[in-house]
Amino acid sequence: MAEAPDEREPGSVAGEQLQQQHVGCQVFSERLAQGKPQQAFLSSFFTNNQKCQLMLLKTLATNPYVKLLLDAMKHSGCAVNKDRHFSCEDCNGNVSGGFDASVSQIVLCQNNIRNQAHMNRVVTHELIHAFDHCRAHVNWFTNVRHLACSEVRAANLSGDCSLLNEIFRLHFGLKQHHQTCVRDRAIRSILAVRNISKEVAQKAVDEVFESCFNDHEPFGRIPHNKTYAKYAHRDFQNRDRYYSNI
């Protein structure tokens, strides 16, 4: 889930360097004070927290990726509660957020998430990890292949590797560019949360890539943009209605 510090983000000023990473799948060291927001300057904290909360509300209410994932979590018996399962906090370094598997909570780094598009991407990415945590027996802490699989899925399905994002990162390619992006970002994410070599991370991704890249649940397809995500959400709702009537 990590984003390279030298990458750009859609919606930012041209030439501005993206300094965020979103890290997750375990209790990560960037989380401060046992989940409590750091309050260096009280007024600044409230401003950042309020912005984070407002952007989160908009994401939950309007983003088609997130709306589908919330429905899928509920359908799988893991209904998401905003106040229980999301926490806006200050984080160390350049981290944007993460999934804390020990308490089943998504941490949003209010001091690093800069705009609505960034919030949308982080929430989507971390909800994919939460969905995997809900539906499977994922061993985030000791099995790097489990982590690699979820990172591949998150990079593939969250829009991280959308054409627009890749253009803003100045990454261009034609043949299997999406697969290359997913592989690269999954490796970066593993290295952001595990103290292992790049070779070990690459090996883990290679071992699971084919099966996990082709696992499109709950979308049923790769949602390359919001239009695809809306269609996927519609199909998921129709599928749910179909099975409920059998």
Salt bridges, closest charged atoms under 4 A:
GLU3 OE2 - HIS22 ND1 3.57
GLU3 OE2 - ARG121 NE 2.51
GLU3 OE2 - ARG185 NH2 3.64
GLU7 OE1 - ARG169 NE 3.34
GLU7 OE1 - ARG185 NH1 2.80
GLU7 OE2 - ARG188 NH1 3.90
GLU9 OE1 - ARG114 NE 4.00
GLU9 OE2 - HIS118 ND1 3.81
GLU16 OE2 - ARG114 NH1 3.28
ASP71 OD2 - HIS233 NE2 2.72
ASP83 OD1 - LYS82 NZ 3.45
GLU89 OE2 - ARG31 NH2 2.75
ASP100 OD2 - ARG31 NH1 2.50
ASP132 OD1 - ARG135 NE 3.46
ASP132 OD1 - ARG153 NH2 2.79
GLU151 OE1 - HIS125 NE2 3.62
GLU151 OE1 - HIS129 NE2 3.41
ASP160 OD2 - HIS22 NE2 3.90
ASP160 OD1 - ARG121 NE 3.77
ASP160 OD2 - HIS125 ND1 2.58
GLU166 OE2 - ARG169 NH1 2.68
GLU166 OE1 - HIS171 ND1 3.71
GLU166 OE1 - HIS177 NE2 2.82
ASP184 OD2 - ARG188 NE 2.72
ASP206 OD1 - ARG183 NH1 2.55
GLU207 OE1 - ARG145 NE 3.00
GLU207 OE2 - LYS203 NZ 2.46
ASP215 OD2 - ARG135 NH2 2.45
ASP215 OD1 - ARG153 NH1 3.52
GLU217 OE2 - ARG239 NH1 3.62
ASP235 OD2 - ARG221 NH2 2.04
ASP235 OD1 - ARG234 NH2 3.33
ASP240 OD1 - HIS75 ND1 3.00
